[in-house]
């Protein structure tokens, strides 16, 4: 049987190939529909309105202080831990409900927007058609109306928000505006304006209520010609043909002198005018952003006519491959754009409202892991490095958590963080998140997989794994009636068992994370310690299969399952771990599949649907993978910006679906471990009948291009190192001997 012909590359925006961008025939009416751009530090939401050209400026560091001293310390509970363990092991189901220091629930510091840059046309021509578009290959958002064009990028090379406007109008007003939805009444704001020789510096200083902390935005405005005059809020520019706005924002404690920022922006602008400066800035940025974005491409052979549609029109046709292509491309772009100083927040790097859902932080009990799930396979080391940076900055806080709550060495990661503090202090009766011990393993897993793909052992990661093992060596000291170690207290986010309370014993996720952490650390430890760590892992209890034939969420007698829940924490051994697979542990895989089949959808959270899809793909269940994907496509989860929502009908701006969807599609088409390659494990029926996926990284050190059609495939492997792996393909299994530098072609029989 002949292999499908590889798809030819297409230019960005060409309907002959995947469209690496999106467009709309009107400005955004809501900030949720504004096109996002970012460099992992600064972010921009671009409305694309030629009359009131607004850009919301964001930054990962913009979190509002609202805690009193001591509020964010981890609770000091270690001296009470033995009594709690005794009570839980003796059968008291509610003992953990009072295991706290008595503080009321404290949310993390909320993420918020900075301000708007505004270029208002004071004599607008209302008859011009508007087109706004985002080019994912460059990260540039463009809005055109007649001869007027506004281009916005957030430079990955120079860490500056760039807006370049040509033919802005005979008379325009430029200002910085802090008046955004939900801004607190006590927010103070002061402006500064200096202008000379066609160059203006606009400064906006904001102070948080009741705090010495604040932030300062600085925008340099350069006009090529014309006349500039001051207004009460900004400047009026008359007769300019080209405007360049360069913007940065800085969060600070106490007074801040923007002189240094101003000098840096002037150096970036240079002396040769807006057009030349924009060309330089674009070239430096696009070289980095474009190279990263183009590493992996998905082509589903969509209808060219559908590929040419605006994003909002495609969203109204959820059954077609053109929408999946566009969402895959948008998810890569948004994920890359929001990862740098930190990995993506619940809302990526963007918000237009001070009242951001769940404080716009990083939630580690599912959401952050789902958003970063494609980082290794989709070849985005920028994302794994951002995750590494977050962890590096919080390692000391993780140690505090271990000592304060559990009285141990090592590290315990929090379930919520705002990016500043890594302390765990989020507690209430239904969410005793300080009892959850699996977060560190989950957060370190993408870094471990990146090491596998690179064929290296990063010393810093080795140190983290060994420090996590320190925690488990000190914590795993209690045993159950069967003689196995007991994880006590234990918590399965964010569920509770029948016959018990939220804080319980032997949550399956905690068992899996402990076993994996100890085994991973043993793989990097000296021989003597490695043996002790493996022996400790071997003393953990096996997973339990309940009376329904399903992998149970708690491996402890008397604790029953509650199936209608958005989280699937107990299937952690299936995804993201490789502990339970259809190939190596078929009986456990059947129990996991039964648990997945019984799981409900609770409140229809997007992350729950995609989590189900990722697990189904690992289990080789194409139908259930497709069902999970269709629930997201049919549920009106995506804004016109192609950023997603948390709930159906575009309720609550949230990046989970946008960032996790590329991971689900890759897992359905290609799966790798250090010793195995699986081709086409679970392609969703009717959605991925044919296509091409190029540039995928495997965990055995090869890059993969895969083309497929009904009944056939062609895969090209380009290994960077020697590897002996098992191939699992639709026709069966065999061994592959790969040699570094030698292309290896696999064709269906």
Number of C-alpha atoms within 10 A of each C-alpha: 9 10 17 19 13 16 16 9 12 13 12 16 20 15 19 19 22 28 24 27 24 26 22 22 15 17 23 20 11 11 22 27 22 27 29 32 30 34 28 28 23 29 30 31 28 33 27 30 24 29 20 19 21 25 27 25 29 26 26 27 20 22 24 20 17 16 13 7 7 8 15 18 16 24 25 18 16 15 12 14 18 14 12 19 21 15 16 20 21 10 14 15 20 18 21 22 17 13 21 20 12 10 12 12 13 14 19 27 22 20 31 28 28 31 22 23 25 19 26 21 21 15 11 16 12 9 8 13 11 18 20 27 25 27 20 28 22 25 28 25 28 23 26 23 22 13 10 17 20 26 21 29 28 32 29 24 16 15 16 25 25 25 22 23 28 18 16 27 23 15 18 22 20 23 24 24 18 22 13 16 14 13 15 13 8 10 14 13 16 11 18 12 18 13 16 10 12 18 17 22 22 24 23 22 21 20 22 19 16 10 13 12 16 24 21 23 24 25 26 24 26 25 24 18 16 15 14 22 14 15 12 8 15 22 22 19 25 19 17 22 17 22 25 26 28 23 25 22 26 18 20 15 11 11 13 13 8 17 10 9 18 20 12 13 22 17 11 16 23 12 10 9 17 22 17 13 19 23 11 13 20 21 13 14 22 21 14 15 23 16 12 19 25 18 14 21 21 23 26 25 20 21 15 15 10 17 26 19 18 18 25 19 14 21 24 13 14 18 15 20 24 29 25 25 25 23 28 26 27 26 27 27 29 27 29 28 31 30 27 24 22 25 30 31 26 25 25 32 33 33 28 25 17 20 17 21 17 16 23 27 25 25 19 20 23 22 23 26 22 24 27 23 24 27 26 26 26 22 22 22 17 22 29 27 20 19 23 20 15 19 21 13 14 19 19 15 22 24 21 26 28 27 21 18 22 25 19 20 20 25 27 32 29 29 26 25 26 23 23 14 19 27 28 28 27 22 22 18 16 14 20 24 24 28 24 24 29 25 22 24 25 22 21 20 19 23 21 22 20 25 17 18 23 19 15 10 13 13 10 11 18 18 14 20 27 25 19 26 27 18 23 25 19 14 20 17 12 15 16 16 9 8 11 14 20 26 27 26 27 28 31 30 24 17 22 23 22 13 12 18 20 26 31 29 28 27 29 28 27 26 28 26 20 26 24 22 26 27 22 21 24 24 18 17 19 10 11 9 15 19 15 15 25 18 14 19 23 15 15 20 22 12 21 18 18 17 9 12 15 21 25 26 29 29 24 19 12 13 22 18 20 15 19 13 18 22 24 25 22 25 25 21 24 23 21 18 16 14 16 22 20 16 10 11 11 13 13 22 24 18 20 28 24 17 23 22 14 14 18 18 16 12 13 17 20 28 26 26 23 25 28 26 31 31 26 29 30 26 26 22 19 21 17 23 29 23 18 22 24 18 16 25 22 16 15 18 26 30 22 22 24 27 28 29 26 24 21 20 13 18 14 16 26 29 31 30 33 28 31 28 29 27 26 30 26 22 28 29 21 24 22 22 17 17 15 19 22 21 22 22 22 29 25 24 13 12 18 25 15 20 21 24 22 20 21 25 28 28 24 25 24 25 21 22 20 25 23 25 17 10 14 17 25 20 19 18 22 20 21 19 15 15 18 14 18 18 18 19 17 14 10 7 12 10 13 16 10 21 16 13 13 13 15 16 13 15 16 15 10
